[in-house]
Amino acid sequence: MKKEFLTAINCMDGRVQEPVIQWLQEEYRKEYVDMITEPGPNLILAEGQPKSNVESIKSRVEISVNKHGSDLVAVVGHYDCAGNPAGKEKQLEDIKSAVDKVKDWDLDAEVIGLWVDKEWKVERVEL
């Protein structure tokens, strides 16, 4: 693996950390994943609220992209999320909206969406 970085805007839920890291490392052949965590980050970004959380997420993503050279940012949602307790379909909408908002940050990185199901398997969200 190349010693390069990827970024995940992921839920703080410990159950989704390892599956997301492993999926990103395998799929993109990079060694490190900067993990930016919040409860229900797809909802926070989709709604743009609270603004202080959005700005904090953005600041941390910019460090990952600008200082670590991350060339991919994944926005993650997952089954049984306490921070975004909506069902899968609504969460997928939130992921898509969040991806669009992160793309508006004009980062030098690809932005994708990921869903983690009840088996803790990761799948890419078609945008």
PAROLO-222094 format. One line per 2 residues: number of its first residue (from 1); their letters; for each residue z, x, y of N, C-alpha, C. Coordinates in Angstrom, 2 decimals, padded with zeros to 5 digits, always signed. Example, Ala and Ser with C-alpha at 12.3 -4.5 7.8 and 13.67 -1.06 7.14 Angstrom:
BEGIN
1) as) +007.80 +013.19 -005.69 +007.80 +012.30 -004.50 +007.80 +013.20 -003.30 ~ +007.08 +012.85 -002.25 +007.14 +013.67 -001.06 +007.87 +012.90 +000.03
//
This chain:
BEGIN
1) mk) +000.00 +000.82 -001.19 +000.00 +000.00 +000.00 +000.00 +000.87 +001.25 ~ -000.69 +000.39 +002.26 -000.68 +001.07 +003.54 +000.66 +000.81 +004.21
3) ke) +001.15 +001.80 +004.92 +002.41 +001.64 +005.65 +002.12 +001.00 +006.99 ~ +001.83 -000.26 +006.93 +001.52 -001.02 +008.13 +002.31 -002.31 +008.13
5) fl) +002.31 -002.98 +009.27 +003.15 -004.15 +009.46 +002.36 -005.45 +009.53 ~ +003.05 -006.50 +009.09 +002.66 -007.90 +009.28 +003.86 -008.58 +009.92
7) ta) +003.66 -009.78 +010.46 +004.74 -010.51 +011.08 +004.81 -011.92 +010.50 ~ +006.02 -012.38 +010.24 +006.22 -013.76 +009.79 +007.21 -014.43 +010.73
9) in) +006.80 -015.57 +011.29 +007.72 -016.44 +012.02 +008.19 -017.43 +010.97 ~ +009.37 -017.17 +010.46 +009.84 -017.84 +009.25 +011.14 -018.58 +009.52
11) cm) +011.46 -019.50 +008.65 +012.75 -020.17 +008.72 +013.85 -019.18 +008.37 ~ +015.04 -019.43 +008.90 +016.18 -018.57 +008.58 +016.67 -018.77 +007.14
13) dg) +016.24 -019.84 +006.49 +016.65 -020.18 +005.12 +016.34 -019.01 +004.19 ~ +017.37 -018.46 +003.59 +017.21 -017.29 +002.73 +016.31 -017.50 +001.52
15) rv) +016.11 -018.75 +001.12 +015.27 -019.01 -000.05 +013.80 -018.68 +000.19 ~ +013.38 -018.67 +001.44 +011.95 -018.46 +001.72 +011.62 -017.03 +002.13
17) qe) +012.61 -016.19 +002.33 +012.35 -014.84 +002.80 +011.52 -014.02 +001.79 ~ +012.04 -013.86 +000.59 +011.35 -013.02 -000.39 +009.99 -013.56 -000.79
19) pv) +009.84 -014.87 -001.06 +008.50 -015.34 -001.42 +007.46 -015.06 -000.33 ~ +007.84 -015.23 +000.93 +006.90 -015.00 +002.03 +006.57 -013.51 +002.14
21) iq) +007.59 -012.66 +002.07 +007.34 -011.21 +002.14 +006.41 -010.78 +001.01 ~ +006.72 -011.19 -000.20 +005.90 -010.79 -001.35 +004.47 -011.28 -001.23
23) wl) +004.30 -012.54 -000.82 +002.95 -013.10 -000.70 +002.15 -012.32 +000.34 ~ +002.76 -012.08 +001.49 +002.05 -011.36 +002.55 +001.70 -009.93 +002.12
25) qe) +002.63 -009.24 +001.48 +002.36 -007.88 +001.03 +001.22 -007.84 +000.01 ~ +001.23 -008.77 -000.92 +000.19 -008.80 -001.94 -001.15 -009.21 -001.36
27) ey) -001.14 -010.22 -000.51 -002.39 -010.76 +000.03 -003.05 -009.81 +001.03 ~ -002.25 -009.11 +001.81 -002.80 -008.29 +002.90 -002.62 -006.79 +002.68
29) rk) -001.99 -006.41 +001.57 -001.86 -004.99 +001.19 -001.21 -004.16 +002.29 ~ -000.13 -004.69 +002.85 +000.65 -003.96 +003.85 +002.06 -003.81 +003.31
31) ey) +002.76 -002.80 +003.82 +004.08 -002.51 +003.27 +005.22 -003.28 +003.92 ~ +005.16 -003.48 +005.22 +006.29 -004.05 +005.94 +005.98 -005.41 +006.55
33) vd) +006.99 -006.29 +006.53 +006.87 -007.59 +007.15 +008.02 -007.74 +008.14 ~ +007.69 -007.79 +009.42 +008.70 -008.09 +010.43 +009.00 -009.58 +010.34
35) mi) +010.27 -009.91 +010.12 +010.68 -011.28 +009.92 +011.37 -011.80 +011.17 ~ +010.76 -012.79 +011.80 +011.32 -013.43 +012.99 +011.79 -014.80 +012.53
37) te) +013.10 -015.00 +012.52 +013.63 -016.22 +011.91 +014.33 -017.14 +012.90 ~ +014.14 -018.41 +012.65 +014.78 -019.51 +013.38 +014.88 -020.66 +012.38
39) pg) +015.80 -021.59 +012.58 +015.78 -022.79 +011.75 +014.61 -023.68 +012.17 ~ +013.69 -023.94 +011.27 +012.53 -024.80 +011.57 +011.63 -024.27 +012.67
41) pn) +011.15 -023.04 +012.58 +010.34 -022.48 +013.67 +009.03 -023.20 +013.88 ~ +008.47 -023.80 +012.85 +007.22 -024.54 +013.04 +007.43 -025.73 +013.97
43) li) +008.58 -026.40 +013.87 +008.90 -027.52 +014.75 +009.17 -027.02 +016.18 ~ +009.94 -025.95 +016.31 +010.25 -025.39 +017.63 +008.96 -025.05 +018.36
45) la) +008.05 -024.37 +017.68 +006.80 -023.96 +018.33 +005.88 -025.15 +018.57 ~ +005.81 -026.08 +017.62 +004.94 -027.25 +017.79 +005.37 -028.08 +019.00
47) eg) +006.68 -028.25 +019.17 +007.20 -029.06 +020.28 +007.39 -028.25 +021.56 ~ +007.38 -026.92 +021.43 +007.62 -026.07 +022.59 +009.05 -026.17 +023.11
49) qp) +009.97 -026.55 +022.24 +011.36 -026.77 +022.63 +012.32 -026.24 +021.57 ~ +013.46 -025.76 +021.93 +013.85 -025.43 +023.30 +013.07 -024.21 +023.81
51) ks) +012.76 -024.24 +025.08 +011.93 -023.18 +025.68 +012.53 -021.80 +025.48 ~ +013.85 -021.69 +025.53 +014.49 -020.38 +025.34 +014.21 -019.83 +023.94
53) nv) +014.16 -020.71 +022.94 +013.84 -020.26 +021.58 +012.38 -019.83 +021.49 ~ +011.49 -020.60 +022.11 +010.07 -020.25 +022.10 +009.87 -018.89 +022.75
55) es) +010.50 -018.65 +023.89 +010.36 -017.37 +024.58 +010.94 -016.23 +023.75 ~ +012.05 -016.48 +023.06 +012.64 -015.47 +022.20 +011.71 -015.12 +021.04
57) ik) +011.14 -016.15 +020.41 +010.19 -015.91 +019.32 +009.01 -015.11 +019.84 ~ +008.46 -015.53 +020.97 +007.30 -014.84 +021.54 +007.61 -013.38 +021.84
59) sr) +008.76 -013.12 +022.42 +009.16 -011.74 +022.75 +009.24 -010.88 +021.49 ~ +009.81 -011.41 +020.44 +009.94 -010.65 +019.19 +008.59 -010.44 +018.51
61) ve) +007.72 -011.45 +018.58 +006.37 -011.29 +018.02 +005.62 -010.21 +018.80 ~ +005.75 -010.21 +020.11 +005.07 -009.19 +020.92 +005.54 -007.78 +020.57
63) is) +006.82 -007.61 +020.28 +007.32 -006.29 +019.85 +006.66 -005.90 +018.54 ~ +006.61 -006.83 +017.60 +006.01 -006.55 +016.29 +004.54 -006.15 +016.42
65) vn) +003.81 -006.91 +017.24 +002.38 -006.65 +017.41 +002.14 -005.39 +018.25 ~ +002.84 -005.28 +019.38 +002.57 -004.18 +020.31 +003.22 -002.86 +019.94
67) kh) +004.38 -002.90 +019.30 +005.09 -001.66 +018.96 +004.90 -001.25 +017.50 ~ +004.86 -002.23 +016.60 +004.68 -001.92 +015.18 +003.22 -001.98 +014.74
69) gs) +002.37 -002.51 +015.60 +000.96 -002.59 +015.26 +000.62 -003.68 +014.27 ~ +001.46 -004.70 +014.18 +001.17 -005.81 +013.28 -000.15 -006.47 +013.68
71) dl) -001.00 -006.72 +012.69 -002.29 -007.34 +013.00 -002.43 -008.74 +012.42 ~ -001.30 -009.30 +011.96 -001.30 -010.65 +011.43 +000.05 -011.29 +011.72
73) va) +000.02 -012.54 +012.18 +001.24 -013.32 +012.41 +001.12 -014.60 +011.58 ~ +002.10 -014.82 +010.71 +002.13 -016.04 +009.89 +003.23 -016.96 +010.40
75) vv) +002.88 -018.23 +010.62 +003.87 -019.26 +010.96 +004.17 -020.01 +009.67 ~ +005.46 -020.09 +009.32 +005.85 -020.60 +008.01 +006.65 -021.90 +008.14
77) gh) +006.36 -022.83 +007.25 +007.17 -024.03 +007.05 +007.49 -024.13 +005.57 ~ +008.53 -024.89 +005.24 +008.89 -024.96 +003.82 +009.56 -026.27 +003.43
79) yd) +009.51 -026.53 +002.16 +010.17 -027.66 +001.51 +011.68 -027.60 +001.78 ~ +012.30 -028.74 +001.98 +013.76 -028.85 +002.08 +014.31 -028.04 +003.26
81) ca) +013.62 -028.09 +004.39 +014.05 -027.34 +005.57 +015.09 -028.13 +006.36 ~ +016.23 -027.52 +006.60 +017.28 -028.18 +007.38 +016.91 -028.22 +008.87
83) gn) +016.17 -027.22 +009.34 +015.79 -027.16 +010.75 +014.62 -028.05 +011.10 ~ +013.80 -028.36 +010.12 +012.69 -029.30 +010.28 +012.68 -030.18 +009.03
85) pa) +013.50 -031.24 +009.02 +013.66 -032.04 +007.82 +012.52 -033.02 +007.52 ~ +011.42 -032.90 +008.23 +010.27 -033.78 +008.00 +009.65 -033.50 +006.63
87) gk) +008.86 -034.46 +006.15 +008.13 -034.28 +004.90 +007.00 -033.28 +005.04 ~ +006.36 -032.98 +003.93 +005.32 -031.95 +003.89 +004.19 -032.22 +004.88
89) ek) +003.68 -033.44 +004.91 +002.51 -033.72 +005.77 +002.83 -033.47 +007.24 ~ +003.99 -033.93 +007.69 +004.38 -033.70 +009.08 +004.60 -032.21 +009.34
91) ql) +005.21 -031.54 +008.40 +005.43 -030.10 +008.57 +004.10 -029.34 +008.63 ~ +003.13 -029.76 +007.83 +001.82 -029.11 +007.89 +001.19 -029.31 +009.27
93) ed) +001.36 -030.52 +009.84 +000.88 -030.76 +011.21 +001.59 -029.83 +012.19 ~ +002.91 -029.68 +012.02 +003.68 -028.79 +012.88 +003.21 -027.34 +012.75
95) ik) +002.92 -026.93 +011.53 +002.43 -025.56 +011.31 +001.11 -025.36 +012.05 ~ +000.20 -026.31 +011.90 -001.10 -026.18 +012.56 -000.96 -026.13 +014.07
97) sa) -000.10 -026.99 +014.62 +000.14 -027.00 +016.06 +000.78 -025.69 +016.51 ~ +001.75 -025.21 +015.73 +002.43 -023.95 +016.06 +001.45 -022.78 +016.03
99) vd) +000.56 -022.76 +015.05 -000.45 -021.70 +014.97 -001.31 -021.71 +016.24 ~ -001.74 -022.89 +016.66 -002.54 -023.00 +017.88 -001.78 -022.45 +019.09
101) kv) -000.50 -022.76 +019.17 +000.29 -022.28 +020.31 +000.47 -020.77 +020.27 ~ +000.69 -020.21 +019.09 +000.82 -018.75 +018.97 -000.52 -018.08 +019.30
103) kd) -001.62 -018.69 +018.91 -002.93 -018.14 +019.27 -003.10 -018.09 +020.79 ~ -002.53 -019.06 +021.50 -002.60 -019.08 +022.96 -001.85 -017.92 +023.61
105) wd) -001.00 -017.23 +022.85 -000.29 -016.08 +023.39 -001.22 -014.87 +023.56 ~ -002.44 -014.99 +023.07 -003.46 -013.96 +023.23 -003.01 -012.60 +022.67
107) ld) -002.50 -012.64 +021.46 -002.08 -011.43 +020.77 -003.28 -010.75 +020.13 ~ -003.16 -009.48 +019.90 -004.20 -008.75 +019.19 -003.89 -008.83 +017.69
109) ae) -003.89 -010.05 +017.16 -003.53 -010.27 +015.76 -004.09 -011.61 +015.29 ~ -004.41 -011.67 +014.02 -004.80 -012.93 +013.39 -003.56 -013.79 +013.25
111) vi) -003.69 -015.11 +013.40 -002.56 -016.03 +013.25 -002.91 -017.04 +012.16 ~ -002.02 -017.15 +011.18 -002.23 -018.07 +010.06 -001.00 -018.94 +009.86
113) gl) -001.15 -019.99 +009.07 -000.04 -020.84 +008.68 +000.22 -020.74 +007.19 ~ +001.49 -020.79 +006.82 +001.89 -020.76 +005.41 +002.85 -021.89 +005.12
115) wv) +002.73 -022.45 +003.93 +003.64 -023.47 +003.43 +004.30 -022.95 +002.16 ~ +005.62 -023.14 +002.04 +006.36 -022.75 +000.84 +006.84 -024.05 +000.18
117) dk) +006.39 -024.26 -001.06 +006.68 -025.53 -001.73 +008.03 -025.52 -002.45 ~ +008.33 -026.61 -003.17 +009.64 -026.74 -003.82 +009.84 -025.77 -004.97
119) ew) +008.78 -025.13 -005.41 +008.87 -024.09 -006.45 +008.97 -022.71 -005.81 ~ +009.03 -022.66 -004.47 +009.09 -021.44 -003.66 +007.82 -020.62 -003.79
121) kv) +006.71 -021.31 -004.02 +005.39 -020.68 -004.04 +004.75 -020.84 -002.67 ~ +004.08 -019.80 -002.23 +003.50 -019.76 -000.90 +002.03 -020.11 -000.98
123) er) +001.57 -020.94 -000.05 +000.14 -021.24 +000.04 -000.29 -021.20 +001.50 ~ -001.51 -020.78 +001.70 -002.05 -020.73 +003.06 -002.42 -022.14 +003.50
125) ve) -002.13 -022.45 +004.73 -002.44 -023.77 +005.29 -003.84 -023.70 +005.89 ~ -004.69 -024.62 +005.46 -006.04 -024.68 +006.02 -005.94 -025.27 +007.42
127) l) -006.46 -024.55 +008.37 -006.34 -024.98 +009.77 -007.52 -025.78 +010.24
//
